[in-house]
Amino acid sequence: MVEAEYIICRLRNQVRDLQQLLHYLESREQIHSEDCSLLHAKRRDVIKQLKETQRYSSQRQSMPCLRAVWLN
């Protein structure tokens, strides 16, 4: 169960990063070229984190079940 909670925590952090990026975009009246550079870098970082989480969870697939108690 600890590993499932770890994966869920990582996913929450990644979703939080995406939400912050979305809020930033929504708060801007115009998007400038420097904003695009920042957004591109942040997007690459989130994609990298998601791929790492996917690899981690794929390695753990041999476990019988990865469910959080609060999902049941």
C-alpha positions in Angstrom: 0.0 0.0 0.0 2.9 2.3 0.6 4.0 2.1 -3.0 0.5 2.9 -4.2 0.4 6.0 -2.0 3.8 7.0 -3.3 2.6 6.8 -6.9 -0.6 8.7 -6.0 1.5 11.4 -4.3 3.7 11.7 -7.4 0.7 12.1 -9.6 -0.8 14.7 -7.3 2.4 16.7 -7.5 2.4 16.5 -11.3 -1.3 17.5 -11.5 -0.5 20.4 -9.2 2.3 21.5 -11.5 -0.1 21.4 -14.5 -2.7 23.4 -12.5 -0.2 26.1 -11.6 0.8 26.3 -15.3 -2.8 26.6 -16.3 -3.5 29.3 -13.7 -0.4 31.2 -15.0 -1.7 31.0 -18.5 -5.2 32.1 -17.6 -3.8 35.1 -15.6 -1.9 36.5 -18.6 -3.7 38.8 -21.0 -1.1 38.0 -23.7 1.5 35.3 -24.0 4.9 36.6 -25.0 7.9 34.7 -26.4 9.6 34.4 -23.0 6.4 33.0 -21.6 6.4 30.4 -24.4 10.0 29.4 -23.5 9.0 29.0 -19.8 5.9 27.0 -20.7 7.8 24.8 -23.0 10.4 24.0 -20.3 7.8 23.4 -17.7 5.8 21.1 -20.0 8.9 19.1 -20.8 9.6 18.7 -17.1 6.1 17.5 -16.3 6.2 15.0 -19.2 9.5 13.7 -17.9 8.1 13.3 -14.4 5.0 11.5 -15.9 7.2 9.1 -17.8 9.3 8.4 -14.7 6.1 7.7 -12.8 4.9 5.4 -15.6 8.2 3.5 -15.5 8.1 3.2 -11.8 4.5 1.9 -11.7 5.2 -0.5 -14.6 8.0 -2.0 -12.7 5.6 -2.6 -9.8 2.9 -4.2 -11.9 3.9 -7.6 -10.7 2.3 -6.6 -7.4 -1.1 -8.1 -6.9 -2.9 -4.8 -6.4 -2.2 -1.1 -6.3 -5.3 0.5 -4.8 -5.5 3.3 -2.4 -7.8 2.7 0.6 -9.8 5.9 0.0 -10.7 4.8 -3.6 -12.6 1.8 -2.3 
